Structures are given as structure tokens and as C-alpha cells.
């Protein structure tokens, strides 16, 4: 059997239109990848750490799916 690698970061947490205050709380940095005409926010934390931080801010997971080798979570805050 072959061990399955587990990614632990960086985690993409937002796009160029995301709330800058929330991105600051998460410790995210904005960056652009060569060839893209848009920016994304990333943190070095594992996804579970980011989800824990968002939960402490009142966000709840309402959906999750896989897209290729990427996991996407949809969250909502009351």
C-alpha cells in the first residue's frame, strides 16, 4: 500500500474581493500567481485550523465538495 500524502497548507481563504478585515484576522496574505490577472488570499495554516478560527468567529460549514484534488467549503455566518 502507498501512503496518501496529506496537504497541510498553504490554504487559499479568499479572493481579491474578500473582506480585508476578515483576511487580517486569519493572518492571510494576498498574492497573484504568474499568468493570473487576479489575486487570492492564502494562509500557511492547515484547513482544519482555518475552519476552527472561522467557527470561533461565528461561521458554520453549510456545504463541502471536492473539485479535482481541491476541497471547497461553503460557510455562513448568522
Residue pairs with C-beta under 8 A, 6 or more apart in sequence:
7 46
8 46
9 43
9 44
9 45
9 46
9 47
10 42
10 43
10 44
11 42
11 43
11 44
11 45
11 46
11 47
11 50
12 40
12 41
12 42
13 23
13 26
13 28
13 41
13 42
13 43
13 50
14 22
14 23
14 28
14 40
14 41
15 38
15 39
15 40
15 41
16 30
16 38
16 39
16 40
18 41
22 57
23 30
23 41
25 53
25 57
26 41
26 43
26 45
26 50
26 53
26 54
27 43
27 45
28 41
28 42
28 43
29 41
29 42
29 43
30 39
30 40
30 41
31 39
31 40
31 41
31 42
32 38
32 39
32 40
33 40
43 50
45 53
47 71
47 73
51 61
51 73
54 75
57 77
58 77
58 78
59 75
59 76
59 77
60 75
60 76
60 77
60 78
61 73
61 74
61 75
62 74
62 75
62 76
63 73
63 74
64 71
64 72
64 73
64 74
65 71
65 72
66 72
